């Protein structure tokens, strides 16, 4: 197997609460999907800056019998089309269809979706970022070695118990998350030169 390319700029994003408005229940139809105000512009900017964006998401509406895999795939396809129409690009989407009771290895905070993406695209996870809006997102990011950014989205942030080595940036939205990671990545390029 080839060595992972540490120079790939990979940005993992959660979907609900990061790209679109966090629903009260579940998004089971495209008409339920509403982009957050900063999402399309930020995804375009990340694309323009050379980041490959991969979505990692729990979609338990499938496992709960609320909609089919085909419906979720259609929603994801419509989301990608809208993002591309605004100049952004999504490299791929990995999602878990299971409920918490299924005890699978792919539902965040379990790491399997990240491992699938890393294997498929030869990614060194420690060179990547993951932006999410839940503590399970932070937990899985730390577990797989990607750098976590937590979007609070106007919600109070509970105490995040991590070690000093597990620094977690807490921001208000995807735009702030991207500004933060871009400043760190640019600093790393300067210091690595």
N, C-alpha and C positions, 0 to 999 in steps of 0.2 A: 504494500500500500504506500502511495506517495506521502511524503511529509506534508503536514498541514501548512498552508500558505498563511503566514502570520501577517502578510501585507494586505490581505483582503480586508476591506472595511465592511464589517458586517454589523447591522443593526437589527436586533430582534425586537419586535413590538408585540405586546398583547393587543387584542382588538377592542373589546368593550371597555369604555372608560379611558381609552388612550386615543383611538382613531374615531370612535363613534360615542355618542352619548350612552352612558351606562343605563340599560333598560331597567324598568321596575321589575320585570320578570325575565322573559327571554325574547330574543329576536327570532321570530319564526316566519317572518315574511319581509321582503325587501321594503315594504311600506313602513315597517317598524324601525328601519335603519336611518339614523340621522348623524351625519358627520359632525364632529366637534369643530368649532369655528376655526381653529388653527391647523387642523389636521392636514388638509389637502396642500396648503402652502408649505407646511413643514416637510411633508413627504417629498414634495417636488424639490425642495432645497436640499434635502438629504440625498436624493437621487443625483442632483446636479453636483454635489460635493463628492460623488463617487461611492456612496454607501449602498450596499446591497441589502435590501430590506426583506426580512423574513418574518412572517407573522406566526406566533405561537399562541394558541388559544384553547381554552376549555369550552366545548360546545355541548353541554350535557342535555340540552333540549332534545337531542336525538335519543339518548339513552332513556330519557324520561317519557318518550313516546309522544312528545309535543309536536315534532316535525320529523321529516325524513332527512337522511344524509343528502339526498338530491336537492332538497330545499335549501339546506345550509350551503351546499356547493353553489347553487344559483345565487344566493345572497352574496357569497364571497366573490363570485364572478362579476356580479354587478358592482360590487365595491371596487374591484380591480379596474374595471372599465372606467369608472368615474375617476379614480386616481390617475389612470393613464391619460384620460381626457384633460386633466389638469397638469400634465407634464411629469407626474411621478411614476415610479415603477415598483412593483412588488415582485421580488424574485420567486417567492414560494410561500405557501401556507401549510402549516402543520397544525392539526387540531385533534383534540381528544373528544370522542363522542360519548364517553362513559359518565356515569354518575359517581359521586363519592363512594357509594356503597359497593361499586364494582371492584374496588381495590386494585385498579389497573396500574401499570407502570408509566402511563402516558399523561395522566391527569396531573396538572400542576398542583402541588409542588413536586411531583415525581419528575424525573429528568429525561424520560425516554424521548420526548419530542425533540429536545435539543440534541440528543445523541443521534437521532435519525437525520436531522439537518446537517450535523457535523460530518457524518459519514457520507451523505449524499453529495455535499459540496466541498469536502476536504477542508473543513473549518477548524481552526485552533480556537476553542471556546474562550480561552483566557484572553484572547485579543478582541473580544466582541463586547457589545453592550446589550442590555435588555431593559426596556422601558415597560413598566406595568403599573397598575393602580391598586394592587392588593399585596398584603404581606406574603401571600403564597407566591407571588411573582418575585419578591425579594428573596424568599427562601430558596426557590429553585435556582435563581441567578447565582446565589452564593454557593449552592450545592454543586453546580456545574462549572463554576469558575468564571462566569461572565460578569461584567461589571453592572450592578443594578442601579436603576434610577426609578424612584417611586413618584408617581403623579398623585398628588393629594386631591386635585380637582375640586377644591372647596370643602373637602371633608376633613375633619380633624384627623391627624395622624397619630395612631397609638404609639406607645413606646416601642421602639425597634431595638430589640436586644440582640446585638451582634458584637463581634469582637472588633478591636480597633482596626484590624486588617480587613474587615468586611465593611468598608466605608459605603454608605448608602446616601446618594444625593436625593433630596426631597424637593420637588418642584411643583408648580401649579398646573402645568399643561405640557403638551408635546413640544411646543415651540421652545419653552424654557429648558426642557430636557435636551433638545438638540443643541441649543446654545452651550449648555454645560458640557456635553460630551465633545462637541467640536473644539471648545477651548482646551480641554484635556488632551485630545488627540493631536491638536496643533502643537501643544507644549511638548508632547512626547516626540514628535517629529524633530523639533528643534534640539531637544536634549539627546536624542539618539544619533544625531548627525555627527 
